[in-house]
Amino acid sequence: MEERRCSFCNRIIEPGTGKLYARRDGTVFYFCSSKCENNVALGRVTRRVKWARKGA
């Protein structure tokens, strides 16, 4: 099974959970929670949010 990570906070997403979002241009985003999904929709940047993991 492929390991997927949240596109916003970089956490590992367990198989069968989370949400996949695909844009019209073919870009695919994976989200572990609605909290991460909403932060992307609001235009927030990961490096400015303290609870999001940086890098690893």
N, C-alpha and C positions, 0 to 999 in steps of 0.2 A: 504494500500500500504506500502511496506517495505521501510524504509529510507535507502538510500545508500549513502556512503561517498567515496570521492576520495581516492584512495590508496596512493597517494603521498602527497597532501596538506590537506586532511581531511575535505574538504568542502562538504556540502550537495549537492547531485546531484538531480536536478529536474527530475521527471518522463518524459521519452521521450527524454532526452538529454544525453550527455556523450557517453562513449564508454566502452564496456566490452571486456577484453582480457583474454583468458583462455590458460594456458600453457598445454603442453602434460601431465604433472604430475598431473593435476587437480586443480592447483592453479588458482584462479580467481582474477583479478584486475579490478577495476572500475576507470575510469579517467574522470574528469570533462572537460578537454581541451587537446588539442594537446601539449600545453606547459608542462603539467604534464606528459603526455605519453612520450615525448621526454626526459625529465629529468631522468625518470626511465631507458630508453634505453641507456642514456649516463652514467649510473651508479652513479648518484648523490644521496646524502643522504638528507632526509627531514630536519634533524636537522642542516645541514650546509647551507641551503637556507633560507635567511632572510624573503622572502615573504610568505613562507609556514607556515600554522598554526601548532603550536606545541600542540599536545594532543587533546583538545576539538574540 
